[in-house]
Amino acid sequence: MKNTIRVERAIHDLTQAELAVKVDVSRQTINAIEAGKYVPSATLALKIARLFKKSVNDIFELEKGD
C-alpha cells in the first residue's frame, strides 16, 4: 500500500514523533507505515486522514497485489 504521509507531514511541518502523538501511536509505527512495512488499521488510517483534512483515499492507495 502506497501512502503520502511523508509529503503531508512536510506540508504540515510535522515530524514523525509529532504526528505519532497526534494520532496516539509510536513514532516507529509512523515510520513503518511511511516505509510500506505496516498497513494501518482502518481507525488509524481515518485518524491520519482527518488530521490532514483529506480523505483516506487521498492518503492511502492500494497497489497491485494488495
C-alpha positions as CSV (number, residue, x, y, z in Angstrom):
1,M,0.0,0.0,0.0
2,K,1.4,3.4,-1.0
3,N,0.8,6.5,1.0
4,T,1.6,10.2,1.1
5,I,2.1,10.6,4.8
6,R,5.7,11.8,4.4
7,V,4.5,14.5,1.9
8,E,1.6,15.5,4.2
9,R,3.9,15.7,7.2
10,A,6.2,18.0,5.3
11,I,3.4,20.3,4.2
12,H,2.1,20.5,7.8
13,D,5.7,20.8,9.2
14,L,5.3,17.7,11.4
15,T,7.9,15.2,12.5
16,Q,7.1,11.6,12.7
17,A,7.1,11.9,16.5
18,E,4.7,14.9,16.4
19,L,2.3,13.0,14.1
20,A,2.5,9.9,16.3
21,V,1.5,11.9,19.3
22,K,-1.5,13.4,17.5
23,V,-2.8,10.0,16.3
24,D,-1.8,8.2,19.5
25,V,0.8,5.7,18.1
26,S,4.6,5.4,18.4
27,R,7.0,7.1,16.1
28,Q,8.1,3.7,14.9
29,T,4.6,3.0,13.7
30,I,4.6,6.1,11.6
31,N,8.0,5.2,10.3
32,A,6.8,1.7,9.4
33,I,3.7,3.0,7.6
34,E,5.7,5.5,5.6
35,A,8.2,2.8,4.6
36,G,5.3,0.5,3.5
37,K,6.2,-2.1,6.1
38,Y,3.0,-1.8,8.1
39,V,-0.6,-1.3,7.0
40,P,-2.5,0.8,9.4
41,S,-5.9,-0.2,10.9
42,A,-9.0,1.5,9.5
43,T,-9.2,3.5,12.7
44,L,-5.6,4.8,12.4
45,A,-6.0,5.5,8.7
46,L,-9.1,7.6,9.4
47,K,-7.3,9.5,12.2
48,I,-4.4,10.3,9.9
49,A,-6.7,11.4,7.1
50,R,-8.8,13.5,9.4
51,L,-5.7,15.2,10.8
52,F,-4.5,16.2,7.3
53,K,-8.1,17.1,6.3
54,K,-8.0,14.6,3.4
55,S,-9.9,11.5,2.5
56,V,-8.4,8.1,3.3
57,N,-8.1,7.6,-0.5
58,D,-6.1,10.8,-0.8
59,I,-3.5,9.4,1.7
60,F,-3.5,5.7,1.0
61,E,-3.6,3.8,-2.3
62,L,-3.7,0.1,-2.9
63,E,-1.1,-1.4,-5.2
64,K,-1.3,-4.5,-7.3
65,G,-1.3,-7.5,-5.1
66,D,-2.8,-5.7,-2.1
